[in-house]
Every structure is written in C-alpha cells, then in structure tokens.
Amino acid sequence: MAVSPVPTGTLDIPSTLGGYPVTSIGDRAFYGCGGLTSVTIPDSMETIGTGAFYGCTNNLSYVISDKTKKRVQRVNSVEIVSAQPRPADPTILDVVYRVNVQVPAFPVNVWVLAFKDGVRSFANVVRPETFVDGTSGSIGDGLIGQEVGPSYTEARLSWQVSADWAIDLAKVKFEVLATPGNWLPFEWITISATSNHAAKTFSRKAISQQQVLDALYYLYADGDAGLTLENGALKSGSTVLVVGNSLSNVQQAHSYVFAKMGYSSITAAELQSFDSNAYPRLGLGSSPVYPVKPAAEQ
C-alpha cells in the first residue's frame, strides 16, 4: 500500500519512530511517487519491500551507506533468456540474461559458471573467463539490476568456450550467479551481557548447508583466491570444504563463508554455554553453526 499523503521532494526516513527502530519499508510503499527527488535511508533499515519505489522518477537519488545497500538489496530472480552456440562460430556461446532486484538503483555482483553434462557439481565445474565482442563488462561487481516490472534491460555475454574448456557445447549448463554482496539471509538478535560475557549479536536463523554451498559456488565464480579446486574437491588451504556437490566439512564451510562476509561463527553448543538460560527460549537447533557480528557492529 502506498503512503498517504504522497511525499514530494526530499524524504528523510527516520531511524526510529516512537522509540522503536525503523527496519523495513513495505511493498509498494512509495509506488508512483513521481514527485520524490531524494530519499535518505537510515542504517537501521533491514529490508525494502518489492516495488517500494516503483514508478518514481528515474532521477530519484538515494542517500544510503554502502553497507546498508548490501543489506537491503535482494535478488528476486536471475533469468537466462537464451544460451545458444553462435551459428557462424559454434565455439562461442551467446548468452542473454537479466537480473531482477528489489531496488534497481542499488548494485549487485554478477558472475557465471558452467557445468559439464548439465550436472551442478564441483566435479563438473568450469569458470568462464574468456569473453569476446566487448561483453566482459556484463559480469563483475557493482552492476545495476532491474526491478520486476514491465520493462527489463537484458545483459549479453559471448563466451569463447574453446579458450577455457574443451567440451561439446551441447553438454554444457550455463549458470548466472548474482548477489548484492551479502550471500546469506540473517535474522539478528542480541543476547545481553552477563557477568562473564559481553553482549553477543548473532543470527538466530540457522543457515542451511545448501545456502552455504550456493555461496561457495558464487565465491569460486568470483575467483576467490582462498579457494582451490582439485579433482572435484573445493579446498581452503588443506581443508576440504566441498566434494562434488556436498559439503565435506560443514562447520569449516560455514565459518569460511561467514568470515568472507566479515562475521565470525559460533556453534549452538557454544551459545548454550554462553547463556544457558536464554538458549532454550531462542529455539536453536543442536548442531547448526551461526554467524556472529563483530563487536564493532553490535
């Protein structure tokens, strides 16, 4: 539902209302507010709903920190419109794709992978690196996605497959991976300080193994220097994180991804020892690994 009265000009969204933090903007909240020219979004913001600024002027500017941009941006969908060998040169795969996001003005990072025989696995993966016809700019960090709506901008890639991989193109699955920079969904809560421990802020939402695996695919696509691939096993140093399409060392895999996002990790058992009274109330599982915010952000 759109706000009323309809705001115009400059809008400063407060960080608190009535003593409570302002953490979300609803779906279509400012839909059609063509008179808006600038919106200030506070660092308290956690989510921005679908179509929140749809129909506003194309020149709408945002005053918002980079960290908050990453937190509130969402990739709604990634669509591969077409992926076909070029008739005049079948060693080139022409791909058309689009990334649909919550807020078109906020950037996303886009990288790609391909899989032999169409099987999503580190045993079958190749990282496309050679692009022709000036299309290499269609992947990378800080690209602008498209909001779901009647108009889309499509991105194009022309991959010189023969330079990166000797394989029959008919047996290749091409995948576009997009993220605003935060690869995992969090739900932050804080356990108050005790006489023995400082306050600790962590996500009560357990991150699944599939979510961590997807994040590792993205990091590999991005060329993360801390990851190596040997015979279908993804490794960090000497530690094997993934074999094929399954996590091999669940805790280390979680911790690796959390660290890349600037967070440490803690197990459910460690949280229980931190505050045994609070632990049962939080409904935490017995085995998951949880991300923890650094003290500077708590």
C-alpha positions as CSV (number, residue, x, y, z in Angstrom):
1,M,0.0,0.0,0.0
2,A,1.4,3.4,-1.0
3,V,1.9,6.1,1.7
4,S,-0.5,8.9,2.2
5,P,-0.2,11.8,1.8
6,V,2.1,11.4,-1.2
7,P,5.6,12.7,-0.4
8,T,7.4,15.0,-2.8
9,G,10.9,16.5,-3.0
10,T,13.3,15.2,-0.4
11,L,12.3,12.5,2.0
12,D,14.3,11.6,5.2
13,I,13.2,8.3,6.6
14,P,13.9,8.4,10.4
15,S,15.9,5.7,12.1
16,T,13.3,5.5,14.9
17,L,9.6,6.2,15.4
18,G,8.0,6.3,18.8
19,G,11.2,4.9,20.3
20,Y,11.3,1.9,18.0
21,P,13.8,1.3,15.2
22,V,12.6,1.7,11.7
23,T,13.8,-1.5,10.0
24,S,11.6,-2.0,6.9
25,I,9.9,-0.3,4.0
26,G,6.7,-2.1,2.9
27,D,5.9,-3.5,-0.6
28,R,5.0,-0.6,-3.0
29,A,5.2,1.9,-0.1
30,F,6.2,4.7,-2.4
31,Y,4.7,3.4,-5.6
32,G,4.1,6.1,-8.2
33,C,5.5,8.9,-6.0
34,G,6.8,10.7,-9.1
35,G,7.5,13.9,-7.1
36,L,10.2,12.4,-5.0
37,T,13.7,13.6,-5.9
38,S,15.8,12.2,-3.0
39,V,15.3,9.6,-0.3
40,T,17.5,9.2,2.8
41,I,17.5,5.6,4.1
42,P,18.9,5.1,7.7
43,D,21.4,2.4,8.7
44,S,18.7,0.8,10.8
45,M,17.0,-0.4,7.7
46,E,16.9,-4.2,7.2
47,T,14.5,-4.8,4.3
48,I,12.9,-2.9,1.4
49,G,9.8,-4.4,0.0
50,T,9.1,-5.3,-3.6
51,G,8.3,-2.3,-5.8
52,A,8.8,0.1,-2.9
53,F,10.0,2.8,-5.2
54,Y,8.5,1.5,-8.5
55,G,7.1,4.3,-10.6
56,C,9.1,7.1,-9.0
57,T,11.2,9.3,-11.2
58,N,14.2,7.8,-13.0
59,N,16.3,10.6,-11.4
60,L,15.4,9.6,-7.8
61,S,18.6,9.6,-5.7
62,Y,19.3,7.7,-2.5
63,V,21.3,8.8,0.5
64,I,22.4,5.4,2.0
65,S,25.6,3.8,3.2
66,D,27.2,1.0,1.1
67,K,26.7,-1.4,4.0
68,T,23.0,-0.8,4.1
69,K,22.7,-1.1,0.3
70,K,24.1,-4.6,0.5
71,R,21.8,-5.5,3.4
72,V,18.6,-4.3,1.9
73,Q,19.2,-5.2,-1.7
74,R,17.6,-8.5,-2.8
75,V,18.0,-10.5,-6.0
76,N,14.4,-11.6,-6.8
77,S,15.4,-13.8,-9.8
78,V,18.0,-14.5,-12.4
79,E,16.7,-15.4,-15.8
80,I,18.7,-16.8,-18.7
81,V,16.7,-15.7,-21.7
82,S,18.8,-17.7,-24.1
83,A,22.1,-19.6,-24.3
84,Q,23.0,-20.8,-27.8
85,P,26.1,-21.6,-29.7
86,R,26.8,-19.0,-32.4
87,P,25.8,-20.4,-35.8
88,A,28.8,-18.8,-37.5
89,D,31.3,-19.9,-34.8
90,P,30.0,-22.8,-32.6
91,T,32.9,-22.4,-30.2
92,I,31.2,-19.2,-28.9
93,L,28.2,-19.4,-26.6
94,D,26.0,-16.4,-26.8
95,V,24.0,-15.8,-23.6
96,V,21.3,-13.3,-22.8
97,Y,20.3,-12.9,-19.2
98,R,18.7,-10.4,-16.8
99,V,18.8,-10.0,-13.0
100,N,15.7,-8.7,-11.3
101,V,16.2,-6.9,-8.0
102,Q,14.3,-5.2,-5.2
103,V,15.9,-1.7,-5.8
104,P,17.2,-1.0,-9.3
105,A,19.5,1.8,-8.1
106,F,21.5,-0.4,-5.8
107,P,24.2,-2.5,-7.3
108,V,24.6,-6.3,-7.5
109,N,27.6,-8.5,-8.3
110,V,27.2,-11.0,-11.1
111,W,29.5,-13.9,-12.0
112,V,29.0,-17.0,-14.1
113,L,29.8,-20.7,-14.0
114,A,29.3,-23.6,-16.4
115,F,28.8,-27.3,-15.7
116,K,29.8,-30.3,-17.9
117,D,26.9,-32.7,-18.7
118,G,24.5,-30.2,-17.0
119,V,25.4,-31.5,-13.5
120,R,25.9,-28.8,-10.9
121,S,28.9,-30.1,-9.1
122,F,32.5,-29.0,-8.4
123,A,33.5,-32.2,-10.2
124,N,31.9,-30.7,-13.4
125,V,32.5,-27.0,-13.0
126,V,34.4,-24.6,-15.2
127,R,34.8,-20.9,-14.6
128,P,34.3,-18.9,-17.8
129,E,37.0,-16.3,-18.2
130,T,37.3,-15.5,-21.9
131,F,34.6,-13.2,-23.3
132,V,34.5,-11.6,-26.8
133,D,32.8,-8.8,-28.6
134,G,33.2,-6.5,-25.6
135,T,30.8,-8.4,-23.4
136,S,33.1,-8.9,-20.4
137,G,31.6,-5.9,-18.8
138,S,28.3,-7.8,-18.4
139,I,29.7,-9.6,-15.3
140,G,31.6,-8.3,-12.3
141,D,30.9,-6.3,-9.2
142,G,28.7,-3.2,-8.9
143,L,26.3,-3.9,-11.8
144,I,22.8,-2.5,-11.8
145,G,20.0,-5.0,-11.9
146,Q,16.4,-4.5,-12.9
147,E,13.3,-4.3,-10.8
148,V,10.4,-6.6,-11.7
149,G,8.1,-4.7,-13.9
150,P,7.0,-4.2,-17.5
151,S,10.5,-3.1,-18.7
152,Y,13.7,-5.1,-18.5
153,T,17.2,-4.5,-19.6
154,E,18.9,-7.6,-20.8
155,A,22.7,-8.2,-20.5
156,R,24.7,-10.1,-23.1
157,L,27.7,-12.4,-22.8
158,S,29.7,-14.1,-25.6
159,W,31.8,-16.8,-24.1
160,Q,34.8,-18.1,-26.1
161,V,34.3,-21.6,-24.8
162,S,37.2,-23.1,-26.7
163,A,39.6,-20.9,-24.8
164,D,38.6,-22.1,-21.4
165,W,37.2,-25.6,-21.9
166,A,37.4,-28.4,-24.4
167,I,33.8,-29.7,-24.3
168,D,30.8,-30.2,-26.5
169,L,28.6,-27.2,-26.0
170,A,25.5,-29.3,-26.2
171,K,26.5,-30.8,-22.9
172,V,27.0,-27.5,-21.0
173,K,24.8,-25.9,-18.4
174,F,25.4,-22.2,-18.0
175,E,24.6,-20.5,-14.7
176,V,24.4,-16.8,-13.8
177,L,25.0,-16.1,-10.1
178,A,24.0,-12.7,-8.7
179,T,24.2,-11.3,-5.2
180,P,24.2,-7.8,-3.6
181,G,27.3,-8.8,-1.6
182,N,25.5,-10.5,1.3
183,W,25.2,-14.1,0.2
184,L,23.2,-15.3,3.2
185,P,19.9,-14.3,4.9
186,F,20.3,-13.3,8.6
187,E,17.9,-12.6,11.4
188,W,20.0,-10.7,14.0
189,I,19.2,-10.9,17.8
190,T,21.3,-10.0,20.8
191,I,22.0,-11.9,24.0
192,S,22.6,-9.3,26.7
193,A,25.9,-9.1,28.6
194,T,26.4,-11.2,31.7
195,S,29.0,-11.1,34.5
196,N,31.1,-13.5,32.5
197,H,30.4,-12.5,28.8
198,A,30.0,-9.4,26.7
199,A,26.8,-9.0,24.7
200,K,26.7,-11.0,21.6
201,T,24.7,-10.4,18.4
202,F,24.1,-13.4,16.1
203,S,21.6,-14.6,13.6
204,R,19.0,-16.9,15.1
205,K,18.2,-18.1,11.6
206,A,20.3,-21.2,11.0
207,I,22.0,-21.1,7.6
208,S,21.4,-24.3,5.7
209,Q,24.1,-26.4,4.0
210,Q,22.6,-25.6,0.6
211,Q,22.8,-21.9,1.2
212,V,26.5,-22.2,2.2
213,L,27.1,-24.4,-0.8
214,D,25.5,-21.8,-3.1
215,A,27.7,-19.1,-1.5
216,L,30.8,-21.2,-2.2
217,Y,29.8,-21.6,-5.8
218,Y,29.5,-17.8,-6.0
219,L,32.9,-17.3,-4.3
220,Y,34.5,-19.7,-6.7
221,A,32.9,-18.0,-9.7
222,D,34.2,-14.7,-8.3
223,G,37.8,-16.1,-8.3
224,D,38.2,-16.1,-4.6
225,A,42.0,-16.5,-4.0
226,G,41.4,-18.5,-0.8
227,L,39.7,-21.4,-2.7
228,T,41.3,-24.1,-4.8
229,L,39.8,-26.9,-6.9
230,E,41.5,-30.3,-7.0
231,N,39.8,-33.3,-8.6
232,G,36.3,-32.2,-7.8
233,A,37.1,-31.1,-4.2
234,L,36.9,-27.4,-3.2
235,K,39.5,-26.6,-0.6
236,S,40.6,-23.7,1.6
237,G,44.2,-24.3,2.2
238,S,44.5,-28.0,3.1
239,T,40.9,-28.2,4.4
240,V,38.4,-29.8,2.0
241,L,35.1,-27.9,2.1
242,V,33.1,-29.5,-0.7
243,V,33.4,-32.7,-2.6
244,G,31.3,-32.8,-5.7
245,N,28.0,-31.1,-4.7
246,S,28.1,-31.8,-0.9
247,L,29.8,-30.1,2.0
248,S,32.6,-32.2,3.3
249,N,33.4,-30.2,6.4
250,V,30.2,-28.5,7.4
251,Q,31.5,-26.3,10.3
252,Q,34.6,-25.1,8.3
253,A,32.5,-24.4,5.2
254,H,30.1,-22.2,7.3
255,S,33.0,-20.5,9.0
256,Y,34.7,-19.8,5.7
257,V,31.7,-18.1,4.2
258,F,30.9,-16.2,7.4
259,A,34.4,-14.9,7.5
260,K,34.2,-13.7,3.9
261,M,31.2,-11.6,5.0
262,G,33.1,-10.1,7.9
263,Y,31.5,-12.3,10.6
264,S,32.8,-14.9,13.0
265,S,31.0,-18.2,13.8
266,I,29.6,-19.9,16.8
267,T,28.0,-23.3,17.3
268,A,24.8,-23.9,19.1
269,A,26.7,-25.7,21.9
270,E,28.9,-22.6,22.4
271,L,25.8,-20.4,22.5
272,Q,24.3,-22.6,25.2
273,S,27.4,-22.3,27.3
274,F,27.4,-18.6,26.8
275,D,23.9,-18.2,28.3
276,S,22.2,-21.4,29.3
277,N,19.0,-19.6,30.4
278,A,18.5,-17.8,27.1
279,Y,19.4,-20.8,24.9
280,P,16.1,-22.7,25.3
281,R,14.0,-19.6,24.7
282,L,15.7,-19.0,21.3
283,G,14.6,-22.3,19.8
284,L,18.1,-23.0,18.4
285,G,19.0,-26.4,16.9
286,S,21.6,-28.6,18.4
287,S,24.1,-28.7,15.6
288,P,24.0,-25.6,13.3
289,V,26.7,-23.0,13.1
290,Y,25.6,-19.4,13.5
291,P,27.2,-16.2,12.2
292,V,28.1,-13.6,14.9
293,K,28.5,-9.9,14.3
294,P,31.9,-8.3,15.2
295,A,31.8,-6.3,18.4
296,A,32.1,-3.0,16.4
297,E,28.8,-3.7,14.8
298,Q,26.9,-4.8,17.8
